[in-house]
Amino acid sequence: ETLFNVFAVTVVWLFLRTHVITVHAKKLVVLAGPYETGGDDVNEWFSTYAASDGSGASSLSGWRWPTFAYENITKPPSQIFDLTVDKDHTGTTMQAVLLSAIQMTWNHAENGVIIGSRLYDRVGETPYTGYDAVGALEKIVDLIGVAAEDVLVALIYRRPRVSQWGSIWWNHFEANLGYENFVCSKDDSEKRSEWLQNSMNPLFVAKTYHDKGWNIVVVDQEGTEKARKDVAHSIACFALEGDNCNDNWVSGLEDATINSPPTHEIDGLDINDIHNLEQLFLGRDCFYMTELDGSFRFTLLNENNIECDMSLRQYYEQYSDAGFVMNAIQSQKACEQNHVDISALLAQENELSRLNAEKTLVVVVGPHETEAESVLMFFETNASTGGNSEAAPSFNGWLWPGIDPSLVSGAVPSHIFDLLVTATDGTDQETRNALLGAIREGWFHSRKGIIIGSLLLDRVGRNPNTNYDPTKAIQDVVDVLGLQENQVRIVVTYRTPNIDHWASVWSKHFGASLYTDFVCSDEQASKRYEWLDSVLNTFKIAKTYHDQGWSVTVIDQEGTIDAGMDVSHTVACTILEDVDCNHGWVKGLEDIQSKPLSTPIIDALTAKDQEILNQLFLLRDCFYKYELAGEAGFSIINQHTAWSLCSREHKALYKQISETDFMLSAIQSQVGCAQDKIDLSELLAGTAPSVSVNSSEYSSSEQGNLDMLTHLAVALAILAILVTIMAVCLTIQNSRKFNNSAMQRACEGVFLDTPDIGQAQRSHSCYGIESRQDYRDEHYSDEGPTRVMSNLVGEINRQEQEELSKKSSVFEL
């Protein structure tokens, strides 16, 4: 009995599951014209080959166009659904029969129902007919109980746009009276306005239905023909999701095609007038394209060079006013008192496009636990136009886009663009669109460009914990603004010592009181992997964005601070063109500086282990040196520690360390929890010496100097005092002869330094990388006191002038 009950429950569950899936999979496809685009022929195609009476094609089996017999209905099947919109039939028996047929067909259809009407383009103001296509379709949707996400509205986009306008005039107005009468007659003003706002406005129709939560597909008729495809087949295959289709042709119906609508020339307009009228219609289409672009519920099929400058939404918006467009059309025939000069409008558009092409999008991408947080706050506070704030005049046309606080309640202003990353999956489409809209508006009002940023944009690697896709988030912004690759600049902050960065991430983002728990615990394994792979991998971040074709600048944080500068001001003064600066500081904002970052101590590691770990991070950075150095569009500002240990002979080791799994095992080996333990001493043997870290008294370079002096003291203790003193004196005397020439070294390749800092300040923050490595290889050695003394001259040459006196005092003592 128990087995029988289990079997029965299983059968019922499978039946219900299958039933639910089938119902959910059903779709309502609505063909919404518009008029004079070939929509009538498309409706006839579907009413013939998807007829619900069994006469349809097998390729469309499961899809049904409702058919029925009713003696009082004389319209052909392709036009039968006009009656659902026609207000003269509202509530009539005829309309009730029609709705009942749709319901019955829906209940029996396997995949879904297809309906269509020329009048489904009447979605806006209809002063002439009073039709309400949106209300008619909502009634049908409610009747059959289909979910919004299972409704697909298909429209046809006809170009040239003036061809559709000419057909509307020719077929629906008194063409024999001439074009001028068509656009100027006061008797036809309401009818003309209705057609201009609805049938002649396909993307407005698309936007209206899109706002109901329904899916939209717009087929570019011109692009379809150029691709040697067919509009009806393209719509069918999109709705069928490729089933029974071959290269967007329904199998078995390849010979069943529709014809292009005829073209009617517009008399009374010269070539220039026709061109201007075409651009006027395209400008209006572009406004709605900016509204729809990027939505996962909007698809443009077979698009053929519909060119819209997505950053000009504010300019295009004037075309959304049907009265304005009508005035412009009438101005061509001088029958409108409020004259609109279309040529001047188009010249303004071209000038705005030219200016936009000279602007730059600057994106601060973190990473976490660097000065990037302060950079975001700096620009949000001082360059924003949101609310009552006003950008500081020194920024000279650079803006941080302002956001309506009501759209992002509770969000930290400087973190507002985090939502570009977290909302890319469509779960918060409204908020995401609001952000993109604000970015577009900021771009329009800026003169030089805009700055945006988010710490979450550092997640460029494998993200098993969050599944973020920051590259797509930035690409969405690029697409919305219609930018070229050379208009995008990415800013990444590099924090050293690297172990400080690692320790800060542990302390502030993992909640593990013990370092060993942070490194070894399985509870946050995916999160730890993600942060190690991307957040703590500055040059991987740089390479990922550089691979997109965008310019990337790395700000060496330690080098900037050592130069007496501030990271935020350095970004403003070296990356943003024409910002008003004084020796690397934004004028009027000199008192605003970043606070020093705190660094927790890793008690679980000895000082030696910390040095080894820091060296491991530095060597991982070296892998990216040979991927990025010398590449166009990449630069480092105030380079200090970055790539200081790199040597081509160790490239194989760098590649090994660049693998995050290997890097994690190496880190875990230090605390004894690695599955495959790695001997770090053996691994790093023969590489460049490590850089000392975590000293409260000395910087890394000062600590290295102290270590060298210690070795020297041991050497002096072994040798005879008199001989040692003489050797040292001779060494100092010889070194001073050429010290000045050794002190100045030029930057390598594209590595930049702050241009506003004097030469004396720059000398220690910019080195030729290979020559610096060769120098370290030659003069740093473990071969004993004799080797150290023989290379003492070279060691002194590496030091700054002010350190020589300190060394001399020690040697003499």
N, C-alpha and C positions, 0 to 999 in steps of 0.2 A: 504493500500500500504506500509506503514511504517513497519507494522508487517511482511509483506511478505518479505521485504528487509532484515530485521533482521534475519528472518528464513533462507533466502537464503545465507546470509553471514555466518551464523553459520554452515550450512551444508557444505559450501565450506571450511571453516576453519577446521572443523573436518576431512574432507577428506584429506586436505593437511597435517594436523597434523599426521593423521594415516599413510599417505604415507611417510612422512619424517621419522617417527619412524621406519617403516618397512624397508626402504632403509638403514637407519643407523644401524639397527640390523643385517643386512646381514653380513656374515663373509666368508672370503676365508680361507679355511684350506688347508695347503700344507704339504704333507707327504714327508719328505726329506731323508728317509732312515736312516742311510747310508747303503751301500752294506754290505752284510754278517752279518746282524743283524736280519733278518726275515722281512725286509722292503718290499720285493716282495710279501710275503704272506699277509701283512697288506694292500698293495695296491689292491691286488686281492679281499680281504674281502670287502673293501669299494666299489670297482667297481662293485661287485656283489649285495650288499645289499643296495646301494644308487644309483643304476643306474638310469639315467634320462629318460630312455625309458619306465618307468612304471613297470619294473620287480623287482624293489627293495622292501625291507621290509617296512611295514607300520610304524615300530618303528622309522625309519629314514626319514619319510615323511617330506618334507620341505627342506631336504638336498639332493643335487644332485651331482653325479659323471657324468660328461659329456660323453655321448655315441652318436655315429653316424656311419653311413655306408659310406665308401669311398673305392672304388675298389683298389686303389693303396696302401692302408695301410694294412699291413699284421700282424702288431703287435697285441697282445691281449690287451683288454682294460686296464689291469693293468700296461702295459708298454707303452701305447700310448703317454704319455707326455714326454717320452725320446726325442721325436722329437722337443720339444720346446727348448732343450738344444743343441742337436746335430748340430754342425756348418755346416755340409753338407746339412742341410735342411733349413738353414736360408734364408728367403725370397722366399722360394718355394711355389708353389700352395698348396702343401700338408700341410705345416705349416700354411698357411693362412686359410685353411679350418678348421684346428684344433683350431686356435685362435677364429675363428668365432663361432665354436661350444661352446667354453667356454663362449663367450659373450652372446650367445642366452640362454644357460643354466642359467647363472647368472640373466638374465632378468626375467626368469620364476620361479626361485627357491624362495621359501618362506623364508627360513632361511639362505641359503648360498650354496656355491659350495665347493666340495672337489676334489683336484687333487693330484697326487703324481708321483714321478719318482725316480728311483735309482740314476739318474744323478744329482739330486738336491743337492747331497753332494759335487759337484765340485765347491767350493766357493773360494779356494785359488789358488796358482800357479798351472797351468796345462800344463807343458811343453810337455807332451806326446799327449794329445788330443786337447788342446786349448779350452776346454769347458768353458762356463761362465754361471753357474747356477744363479748367482745373477742377471745378466743382463736379462736372460730369464724370471725370475719371476717379475722383475721390469716392463718388457713390459706387462705382463699379468695384474699386479696391475693397471698400467696406463690405459690399455684397458677397464677394467670394472669399473674403477673409485672408487675403494674401498679405504677407508681411512686406514692409517697405523695402527691405533689402532684396526682395524677390520680384520687384517691379523694374522693368527695363524700358525706358523711353528712347526710341530711335528717331533721329532727325537727319535730314539731308542738307548739306551746306553747298549751295550752288555758286560757282564763280565762272566768269567775272560777275561781281555783284550787280553791276548795271544790267546784265542780261536778265536776271530775275526781275529787276525793277521795270525793265522794258516789257517783259511778258505780263506783268501785273497790269501795266497801263493798257497794253494791247488787248488783253483777254477779259478784263473786268471793268474797264471804263470806256467811254466813248472815244476810241482811238481815232475815229474819223475826224474828230474836231481838232486833232493835233496835240502834241506834247505840252505846249504852253497852256492850253486850256485844262489839261489834266492836272498840272501842278498849281495853276493859279485860280481855277474856278472856285468860287465861294459856295456854289451849290453842292459840290462834292467834298467839302472840307472834312466832315465827320467820317465819311467813308474812306477818304484818302488817308486821314490820320490813323484810322484803325488798321489799314493794310500796312502802312509804314511802320507802325509800332509792333505789329505781330508777325504777319506773314513774311515781311521783309526784314525780320529781326530774329533769325534762327537761334543765335546764341543767347538772346534774351529769353526765348522760349525754353532753351535748355537750362538756363540758370533758374527759371521759375520752377520747373519740375524738379531740378536738383535740390532746391530748398525744401521740397517735400520729403526729402530723404530717399528719393528714388535714384536708381542708377541711370546714367545717361551715356548714350553712344551717338556721336555725330560723324556721319560719313562724308568726307570731302569728295564731292562728285568729280571735280576736276582731277584730283589726285588718283581717284579710282580709275578713271578713264586712262590716264597716263600710265598707270600700272597694268593696263590691259585686264582690268577686273570689272565686276558688275556690282552695282549698288545693292540690288536685292540679294544676291548671293553673299555679299559681304555682311549684310545685316543678319542673314540666316545663319551663317557660320559663326558669327560672334555670339548669337543667342544659343546656338547648339553647342558652343564651346569646342568646336572642331569636330564633333561627331558627324560621321557620314559626309565629311568634307575633304577635299584635296586641294591645297593651296588656295583656300577661300572660294572654292567652287563646290556647290552641293552635288554630290555624286549622283549621276543619272540625269541631272538637269542642266548640264553644261550648255546645251543649245537653247535653253529657255532664258533669254536675256531681255532687258528692258532698253528702250531707246532714250537718248538724251532729249530733253525738252527743246523745242524749237526756239530760235533766237529772233528777236524783233529789234531792228535798229531804231534808235531814238533820233527823230528829226529835230532840227533846230539847235543842236549842240555840236560845237566843233570838237576837234580831237583833244584840245586842252581842257575843255569843259567836261568831256567824258572821263578823262584822267582824274580830274579833281573830284568828280562825283564818285568815282570808284574808290578813291582814297578816303572820302568822307564816310562811305559805308564801311570800309575796312577799319577805319578808326573807331567806329562804334562797336564793331565786332571785337576789336582788340580790348575794349573796356571789359566786356563780358568774359573774354578769354583770361584776363588777369584775375577775374573773380573765380573762374573755374579751374584754372591751371593748378596742378598739384593735388587736386582732390582724387582720392582713390575711387570715387564713384563716377568720375568723368573720363571718357575715352574718346579720342579723336582718331578715327580710322582713315588710313590712306592719306594722311596729311601731305600736302604738296606746297611747301614754302609759304605758309601763312605767317608773314613776318610782323611780329608785334614787339615793340620795345617794352618789356614787362615792367620796366621801372617808371613808365610814363602813365601809370594808372590815373593819377590826378589830372593829367592833361586829357586823357581819353574820356574822363568822367562827364565832361560837358556834352559829349555825343549821346549819352544815355537819356538826355532830354529830347523827346520826340519833337517838341515844339522848336527847339534850337535847330535840329536837323532839317525840319521842314522849312524853316526860315532860310537856311543855307541853300537848300534846293531851289526855293523860289527866287532867291537872290540871283541865281544864274539867268533867270528870265525877267529880272527887274520888276517883279510883281509883289515885292514885300518891302514895306516901309523900313522895318528893322533889318537893314542890309547886313549880310554876313559875307565877308571876303574869304572865300575858301582858300584862295592862293596864299593869303597871309597866314591863315591857320596852319596850312601845311608847311610853310616856311618856319613858323614857330616850332612845329613838331621836329623838323629837321635840325634846328638849332639846339633844341633840348637833347635830341639824340646825340648830337656831336659833343655836347658838354658831358653827357653821361658816359660817353666813351673814354673821357679823360679822368673819370673818377676812379677811386680805388676802394675796394672792400677789405678792411683790415680785421682779421679774426684772431683774438687771443685764445689759445687752446689749452692753457694751463702750463704744466700739470698741477695737480693737487700738491699742497705743502711746499709751494715755492712762492716767490713774490708775485706770481700771477694773480693771486687773490687781491693783493693791493692794487695791481694794475687795473683790474676790473672795477674796483671801487673808485679809483682815481678818475677814470673816464666816465663812469656812470654819474658821479657827483659833479664833475666839472665840465663835461661836454654834452650832457643830456638836455633834451628839449621837452621832456615829459613834465606834465603837471604845470606847476608855476615856475619851474626851473628854466634857466637860460644858460646856454653854453658860454664859457669864458671867451672873451674876444680874442685872446691869444691863439685860439684854435683855428681861426681864420677859415671857417666854412667846414670844418670837420665836426661830425655829430655822432653822439651815441643815441640811437633811436629811443624816443620816449614811448612808454607803454601806458595805456589806460589802466590804473590800479584796480579798477573793478573787474577787469578780465582775468587778473592773476592774483586774486586775494590771498594774502598771507605770504607771498613770495618775497624773498629778499631782493631788492632792486638790482643789485649787481649780479644776482644769480638768475635773473628773469629768463635768460636765453637757454637755461638748462632744459626748458620745456621743448625746445627744438629737437633735443635728443630723446627725451623721454616720451614724447607724443608722436613719434614718427610711425607708430604702428596703427594709427587711426583711432586709438581709444579716446583721444582728446582732440578731435579734429577741429572743433570750434576754437579752442585756445590756440592751437598751432596756427590756424589761419589768421587769427588776430595778431599773433606775433609777426607772421610774414607780412601782413598788411602794414604793421607799424614800421617794419624794416623798409618796406617799399616807400612808405611816406617819408621816412627819414632820409632815404636816398634821394628822393625827389627834391627835398628842401635843402639838402647839403650842396655845397659848392665844390668841395674837394673829395668827399666820400664819407663813409661811415665806419665806426668801430663797434664791433659786437664781440661777445666772447662768453665762454662757459668753461668751467673746470671739467665738466663731463665730456668735453671734446677731446680729452686726453685718452679716451678708451678706443684706441685704434687697432688693438691686437685682437687676440681671441678673448671673447667676453662670456665665459660660461656662466658667470654670476648674474649679469644684467642684460646681456644680449643687445647692448646698445650698438648703434651704427652711426657714429658721429660724422663719418665721411659723407653719408647720405644727407645728414642734417645740413651740412654746409652746402652740398650740391643743390639742395632744395632752395636755399637762399640764392645761390648763383643763378638758378633757373628762373626764380621769381623776378630777379633784377635783370635777367637777360645779359649776363656778363660774359666777357671773353676770359680765357685763362689768365691772361696777363693783367687782369684787373683785380686779381685776388692775391692777398698777401697774408700768410699765416705767421703768427708770432708765438714762439715757444720759449719758455724760461728754463734755464739749466742751473740746477742747484748743486753746489759742491761744498764740503766733501759729500760724496754720494751717500755715505753711511748715515749722515745727518738726515738726509731725505728719507732714507729707509727707516730710521728710528722714528721720525715724525709720523710717517704713515702708520707704523705699528701703534704708536701711542694714541693717535687721534681718531683712528678709523676701525680698529679691530676689537677694542674692549678687552683685550687680553692683558691682565696685569703682569704676567710673566712672559718674557721674551721667548722662552722655549715653547710655551703654549701657542704663541703667535706663529712660530716657524713650523711647529710639528702637528698642531691639532688638525684633525680631519673635519671638524665642524665647519670651518671656514676655508676649506681647501680650494674651492672654486673661486672664492673672492680673493684669496691670497694669490692664486695663480694670475688672475686678471690684473691685479694691481702691479705685480712684479713684471708682467708681460708688457704693460702699457704705461701706467702712471709713473713707474720708476724707470722708464726707458725713453728718455727725452729724444734721443736721436732716432729711435724707431718711430716716434711720433712725427718727427721732422721728415723722415724718409717717406712715410705713408702719405703725407699730404703733398710732398714734393712729387711723388709718383702720379698725383692727380693732374700735374701740369701747373700747379700753383707755386708762386714764390714763397720761400720759407726763410725766416730769420730766427736764429737762436740767440737769445740774450744770455750771455754768461753772467750769472748773478754775482758770483764771487768776484769776478774781474771788474764788474761795474762798481760794486761796493768798495773794492780796494782802490779804485780810481777816484773815490770820493764822490761818486755820482749816485743817482737813485734810478731804480729800474723803470718806474712809471714815467719819469721825465725822459729817460733815455729812449723809451718806445716813442714818446711824443715827438722828441726832437730829432731822432735819426730815421724814423720810419714814416711818420706823417709829414708829407710835403708842405712846406710853407707855414708851419706852426711858428709863432713868434717866440723865439728862445734866446736866452742869454747864457752862453757857455754851457749848454746842455741842460738848462733849467727853463721850464715854461714861465714866461714873464707873468708876474702877478700871482703865481702859485708856488713860489720858491719855498714857502714855509710848509707846504704839504709834502711830507716825506713818508716813506714806508717804515713801519716799525720793524725792528730786528726780529727774525724768526727764532722761536725757542727750540731747543734741541734736547730731547731726553737722553739719558745715558743708558747704554745697553750693558747692564751689570753682568749679564751672563757670559759676556765675552771679555777675554783679556785684551790688553792694549794691542798685543801682537795680532790677535785674531781680528780685532777691529781694523787694523792696518791691512791685513790680508783681504778682508771682506771689501774694504774700500777699493783696494787694487783690483779685485774681481769686477766690481762695477765699472771701473775705469777701462779695463780691458774689454768689457762688453761694448762700451762706447766705441772702442777702436774698430770694431767690425764695421760700424756705419761710416767711419772716416773714409774708407775705401769705396763706399757706395755714394758718398755725398761730396767729398772734397773736390773742388774744381768744377762742380756741376753748375751750369747756368741757373740762376734763380735761387741759389742757396748761399747763405752767408751767416757768419757768427760775429756778433758785436761784443767787444771787450773780452776777447778770448783769454782765458787764464789757465785753468787746469785741463780743460777739455782737450782730449787727444794728446796729452803731454807724454804718455807712455807708449805711444804706438810705434811699431816697427813692422815693415813689410814681411820680415822673416817669420813673424808670428801670426800671419793672417789665418792659418788653419786653426790655431788655438782660438782666435777671436770668433771665428765662425762657430766653433764648438760651444763657446761660452754664450753666444747670442741665442742659443736654443734655450727657451725658458725652462723646459723640463730639466735640462742639465744644470742650469743656473740654480734652480730650486734645490736640486740634489746637493750641489756644492754648499749652499747655505745651510741646509739641514745637516750636512756632514760635520759642520763646526760644533753642533750641539748633540750629535750622536743619534739622530733619528732618521737618517737617510736610508732608504731600502738598498740603494746601490752607493755605498760610501765612496767618496772621492777624496784622494789624498791631495789636499790643496798645495802643500809644500812641493810635492812632486809636480803637480800641474803647473805651478807658477815658476818653477825653477828655470832660470835662464832668461826670464822676462825682465823688463826694466824694474828698478827698485820702486817700492811702494811709496806713496805719499802719506806722511803722518797726519793723523786726524784727531779731532776732539780734544784739543788742548785749550785750556782757559787762558793761558798766558801767551801762547805763540800761535801765529798763523802756520799753515802747513809749510810754507817756505822757510819760516824762521826756525821751526822745529827741525827741518832737514839740516839747516846750517848748524844748529846745536849738536846734532849727531855727528857731523863731520868734524867739528872741533873736539868732540870726545875722542874719536879715533886718532886725531892728531896728537892729543895729549898723551895717549898710550904710546904712540910712536916716539914722542919726545922723551918719555920715561925710559925707553929701551936704549936709545942712542946716547952717545956721549953728549953732555950738556953743551960743551963748547962747540962741537961740530954742529949740533942741532941749531944753536943760536946763529952761527954763521950761515947755515943753509937757509934758514928762514929769512934772515936779513937780505941775502942775495935774491931770494925768491921775490920778496916784496919789492925790492928795487927794480927787478926786471919786469915785474907785472905792471908797474905803474907806467911804463913806457908805451904800452899799447892798450891800456885799459879803456881809453875813450873810444877808440875805434871798435873795440869788442862790444861796447855797451849798446850801440845803436843797431837794431836789426829791423828789416822791413817786414810788413805783413805778407803772408802767403796768399796768393790767388785772390779769392773773393772775400777773405776774412776781413771784416771791417772793424774799425775802432771809432770811438766817439769823435766826430770831426771838430767839435767845439773845445776839446781838451787840449791844452798845450803840449808841445812835443815832449817836454820833460815828464809830464804825467803819463804820456802814452808809451814811453819806452819800455815799461815793464809789463804792459798788458797785451802786447801783440808780438808774436814770434813766428818766424818761419818754422813750420812743424817739423819737416824732415831734418833741417839743420839742427833744430833743438834736440831732436831724438839722437842724432849722431853725436852731439856734444855730450849728452847724458851717457850714452854707451861708452864713450871714450874715457870720461873722467870719473864715473861712479864705478867702484870696483870693490870686491871683497878679498883681494889678493894680499892684503897685509899692509903694514906701515910703509914699506919701501915704495910700493905702488902708489899709495896715497900721496907721499911726498913728491914723487916724480910728476904727479899730475896736479900739484897744488896750484900752479899758475893757471891752468884751465879752470879749476874750481873757482878761483878768485874772479876770473873774468865773467862768471855767471852772476855775480852778486851786483846789487845796486851800489852806487858810489858811496852812499852814506854808511854802508855796512863795513867798508874797508877799515875805517878807523877803529871799529870795535874789534875786528880780527887782529889788527896790529897790536892792540893793547894786550890781548890774550897771548899772542905769540911772544911778545917781549917779556911778559911775566913768566 
